Amino acid sequence: MSLSGDESPAAGVSAEVQKPRFSFSPGPRFGLEARRPFKQSKGKEFNDIILNAGQDGEAILAFVHGRLQELSVVNATTAVHRLAKCQAGLATAATTSHDPRLRLLLDRVGEMFRAASSENDQNEWQFHVDPRALTNVAWAQAKMLMRDAQLLGHISTEVRQRVSECSAQQVANCAWAFARLGLCDERLLTALTSEAAQRMAEFSPQNQMCMLWACAKLQFLSLKLLQAVQQTMTSLRDFSSQHLSMVAWSCGSLGVRENAMMDNIAVEASRKIRTFTPQNLANMAWAFATLDVRHTKLFSTISLEARQRLQEFNQQHLCNLAWAFSTIHLTDEDLLLPLAEQVISRADEFTPQGLSNIACSFAVLGLGHHNMFEAVGQASIPKVKHFSPHDLESIAWAFARLGIHREVLMDGISQEAKLKIGQFHALDVANLAWAFATLRVRDQELMKTLEEAAKNTPVHGFSSQALSQIAWAFASLSCASDALLNHLSEEVLLRVDDLELQQLAALLDTKLPRCRVLGRRFGVLLWRFLEVFPRTKAQWMEEEYWDFLQKLQVDNFGLHGSSFVLQRLGIGKADAAFAARAQDEVKRYVGQSNDALRGLTNQDVLHNRVCSFAEFDFSIPGKEKSFSGKMIRENGFWSASRSRGGKCRWLRAASLKVGALVDRSFCSEFQTLEELCDCIEQEAAGAALLENVSGFLRLFVSTTPCVSCIGALSQFRLLFPHLCMEVACGQMPMRQGWQQDFGR
């Protein structure tokens, strides 16, 4: 997500670079023959008149227009500079670029600049051009968004040659001007940044900010400049909130993460947070999230300040703030729920990009705010024709990620996608196919269009992620042609050694043709996992396995992979009759608990619902009657854990690299196993050793178990080696509160 609402530091207004929308006729050129005798006293008189005009741009234009041939360089550049600062006076004239007098003035300035470069005119003082004149004209053009290529080219050449004569402010203003106009003149930027790096001690916080902003805006990476700035930023007391946020934004835009500097910025920003504008707050959060710097205190401070002033945030600020918190996977409901209310009340103000971004941010966190998604969906329908391909697939992905099917919206997305399919990238195609497959929307025309786009994607055109997503989508809907499957298989065969374990797991479940090599590759990686996997109670206490998991880029092994691993661990597969019985139990539980669950959670917030159902019959030595029953548990709601202060007595949950912030002890299967240990202990009442308990345990999980829960199943089996354990996995997408939920 790009930060399109960044603020131009020198102008104090939005600095989204736009091409000027004016076109002047060239106008007369003033050659050497146009000069008249000129007295220095008249030059001072002219300058006083221009300066005394204050903010009256019309008065300045009227005065200089009748005296263009009499002006000195100082007069002309002063006039241009003052006109750029006359916001009110130029509102209907030069700023809108309809006044030809401004064009004529710039033509005169250019003529004088070029004349000053000739040897014959070096002694004519009225044509003397100093760095201040050059940089002031560049700044003025940028302020008024006027791009005179010839004049700017001359300024660039002169400034490069005389950069050592420029003051710190002139260097910064020149860099800012070219960035404001979107002109990436690498030779000029190299000269400016090198000079700034050598003289950074002379640069004020404002000048440092302008230099960094210019480099970030033009994506010009100067390590010398960054190192010099870092060395001078040990003390930030003189930096304002705008300075801090813009420096952070610049580092984020350039992808430069200097931990010490970012820590200093975070500390100072937290101290001055009440002086931050909404844009400053959004920029700061965006920058730290972009650089993956999870500074807890800073984000907490931003959250506290922002939620008191959300009504002041525009739609871009709200999007950037939500995106930042989702990017670092920080589910701050105290901030996000009031933010959702702002989206609801102002959804019509959001651009297509804003609508897709806000939906994606909430979807990434699994936070499905019912009313907000209703508002986003309603606002998107009339604007869907203006959605870019990326916006189309993003909003479809967000709704699918949360299991929300809005037929009218999805139909609109489908129609626009078919019209714009030629503009889709491979990942756009894959994400859109995944979204429709996840929602089980069988749009044959769209899937055929996506299939043709996928088949026309050249070999190596798909990323590994896109390859696994599109293969899964078409396999899930059973609508892939042999031609597509063969094309995807060709891609898989070419890059099988580069696929990550999670992608291999997903692809293996799609059963692509001619891909036995995929199974062999996956098998090799699983055997490596099993070699490290603990097989005794003592090994579970060692750290080798837990360290190994931190390097493993996987959440789960997929249906086939999980079944393979469980069988190798001595855990069987439950029969179809139990799986069907368990699914009915889960459906009944979800249907009955929706209303009750909503009362326990934040109102109108939807949660992914994953459940586990167990049937068990345990024989405990010394007890005449067996202990049998049923149990159903759900992800995220575990009363036993709360009563123990979040501690587990029997099993150890893993922290995985994928989804590192997820507490795996709250997985439904982990809860079930941990509580069954408590039940067995209570039933035995010291009458027998727990390891002598026999009987059976059948467990159904509504989705594929994660790697941590596979470990929990193995630990449970080690605790009760005489139990017969069987597991069945399903694919049951469930949401709280929506009409398509089970039991509704």
Secondary structure, DSSP 8 states (H G I E B T S, - for coil): ---TT-B-TTTSSB-----------------GGG-----HHHHHHHHHHHHHTTT-HHHHHHHHHTTTTT--HHHHHHHHHHHHH-TTTTTTTTTTT--HHHHHHHHHHHHHHHHHTSGGGTT-GGG---HHHHHHHHHHHHHTT---HHHHHHHHHHHHHTGGGS-HHHHHHHHHHHHHTT---HHHHHHHHHHHHHTGGG--HHHHHHHHHHHHHTT---HHHHHHHHHHTT--TT--HHHHHHHHHHHHHHT---HHHHHHHHHHHHHTGGG--HHHHHHHHHHHHHTT---HHHHHHHHHHHHTSGGG--HHHHHHHHHHHHHTT---HHHHHHHHHHHHHHGGG--HHHHHHHHHHHHHTT-EEHHHHHHHHHHHHHHGGG--HHHHHHHHHHHHHTT---HHHHHHHHHHHHHHGGG--HHHHHHHHHHHHHTT---HHHHHHHHHHHHHS-TT-S-HHHHHHHHHHHHHHT---HHHHHHHHHHHHHHGGG--HHHHHHHHHHT-TT-HHHHHHHHHHHHHHHHHS--SHHHHTSSHHHHHHTT---SB-HHHHHHHHHHHTT-EE--HHHHHHHHHHHHHHHHHHHHHHHHHS-TTEE-B--EEEEEEEEE-TT-SS-EEEEEEEETT--HHHHHTTT--SS------STTTT--GGGSHHHHHHHHHHHHHHHHHTTSS-GGG-EEEEEEEESS--BHHHHHHHHHHHHHSTEEEEEEEE-----BSS-TTSTT-
